[in-house]
Amino acid sequence: MQELKERILTDGKVLPGDIIKVDGFLNHRVDCALMSRIADEFARFFDIDNVDLLLTAEASGIALTAICAMRYGKPMLYAKKAKSDNIEGGLFTSEIFSYTYKKKVTLLVSKDWIQPGTRVLIIDDFLARGEALRGLCDIVKQAGAELVGIGCAIEKGFQGGGDHLREMGVNLHSLAILDVAEPGHIVFRDDE
Amino acid sequence: MQELKERILTDGKVLPGDIIKVDGFLNHRVDCALMSRIADEFARFFDIDNVDLLLTAEASGIALTAICAMRYGKPMLYAKKAKSDNIEGGLFTSEIFSYTYKKKVTLLVSKDWIQPGTRVLIIDDFLARGEALRGLCDIVKQAGAELVGIGCAIEKGFQGGGDHLREMGVNLHSLAILDVAEPGHIVFRDDE
């Protein structure tokens, strides 16, 4: 997606440790008009009419997914990352490693909101090593639901998480894949 | 807001410990069409033309705030709740007590995205004791920004957090204020 790539080049920053800082428009301050155009772009790749539910993980996936859900007229569900008192009863859980916080995190989804056969499109803002997406796919599988695909805004191609999902046969589309990201030097993978 | 109150009565559940469970439409599974109508309702109370930025706290405030931001054509900013490597440089911080997680939590906002004079509307899904909102107001003040008001979807009136903010002169509007919430028995405060 050309607009997203240009925005990464103008407003993004590569920090030491392979960190792509895009907190001015994606995952701290959020440009919701851009999110809306990203939602439209995802709709070119996925058959939204055959999707029942959008799924993401808290926290940074929520803004983009909410706007997709509103535009598509679908409900969204976000996996929580810690046990809170506000979730009772049966849960699907999947343990992942958060490289951002350098600790294990458990993704939680209530069994009330995802059923066998539910057609799920996973949305996320960022794909690096793919741990959060692996956990979400695991939850979809536990539920006996159907994974329609995964839409990601930005993928760190050089970390391999996306290609690993593709090799597993997941219908993954990322709108900007960075194959090189060094301070002052970003190379995007060609569009599909 | 009549629709929201009816939804609380039909789909909400009061659990022991004063917990209002609305995870079927507000803070786990999210009904984004309802969020959109909540956004329109907030716009009746606040002069959106004179707002520069919508501010909320992760995670449950993000979906509603993103949809408000999209509908109003404004940027949004969400306070993070733990120090991550992806936020460099200057931060505004405010320590709050999370009754949900029963521990102290620090709200973080990058100084890059809120300036002196920025006119801020705070949005949140839930107001109980008001700790998160107190922290967000504190950050607005530290930044020298201007607090236009606070829009909340659901307020637990009986916990007093909202009334305390009103007594401090904050322009707070909640769309459904629960003055009594016991299993099987909910009483809403009259609309303003």
Chai-1 contact restraints between the chains, C-beta under 6 A:
chainA,res_idxA,chainB,res_idxB,connection_type,confidence,min_distance_angstrom,max_distance_angstrom,comment,restraint_id
A,I19,B,N86,contact,1.0,0.0,6.0,A-B,restraint_1
A,H28,B,S110,contact,1.0,0.0,6.0,A-B,restraint_2
A,R29,B,P75,contact,1.0,0.0,6.0,A-B,restraint_3
A,R29,B,L77,contact,1.0,0.0,6.0,A-B,restraint_4
A,R29,B,W113,contact,1.0,0.0,6.0,A-B,restraint_5
A,V30,B,M76,contact,1.0,0.0,6.0,A-B,restraint_6
A,C32,B,A66,contact,1.0,0.0,6.0,A-B,restraint_7
A,C32,B,A69,contact,1.0,0.0,6.0,A-B,restraint_8
A,C32,B,M70,contact,1.0,0.0,6.0,A-B,restraint_9
A,S36,B,M70,contact,1.0,0.0,6.0,A-B,restraint_10
A,E58,B,A59,contact,1.0,0.0,6.0,A-B,restraint_11
A,A59,B,E58,contact,1.0,0.0,6.0,A-B,restraint_12
A,A59,B,A59,contact,1.0,0.0,6.0,A-B,restraint_13
A,I62,B,I62,contact,1.0,0.0,6.0,A-B,restraint_14
A,I62,B,A63,contact,1.0,0.0,6.0,A-B,restraint_15
A,A63,B,I62,contact,1.0,0.0,6.0,A-B,restraint_16
A,A63,B,A66,contact,1.0,0.0,6.0,A-B,restraint_17
A,A66,B,C32,contact,1.0,0.0,6.0,A-B,restraint_18
A,A66,B,A63,contact,1.0,0.0,6.0,A-B,restraint_19
A,A66,B,A66,contact,1.0,0.0,6.0,A-B,restraint_20
A,A66,B,I67,contact,1.0,0.0,6.0,A-B,restraint_21
A,I67,B,A66,contact,1.0,0.0,6.0,A-B,restraint_22
A,I67,B,M70,contact,1.0,0.0,6.0,A-B,restraint_23
A,A69,B,C32,contact,1.0,0.0,6.0,A-B,restraint_24
A,M70,B,C32,contact,1.0,0.0,6.0,A-B,restraint_25
A,M70,B,S36,contact,1.0,0.0,6.0,A-B,restraint_26
A,M70,B,I67,contact,1.0,0.0,6.0,A-B,restraint_27
A,P75,B,R29,contact,1.0,0.0,6.0,A-B,restraint_28
A,M76,B,V30,contact,1.0,0.0,6.0,A-B,restraint_29
A,L77,B,R29,contact,1.0,0.0,6.0,A-B,restraint_30
A,S84,B,T100,contact,1.0,0.0,6.0,A-B,restraint_31
A,N86,B,I19,contact,1.0,0.0,6.0,A-B,restraint_32
A,T100,B,S84,contact,1.0,0.0,6.0,A-B,restraint_33
A,S110,B,H28,contact,1.0,0.0,6.0,A-B,restraint_34
A,W113,B,R29,contact,1.0,0.0,6.0,A-B,restraint_35
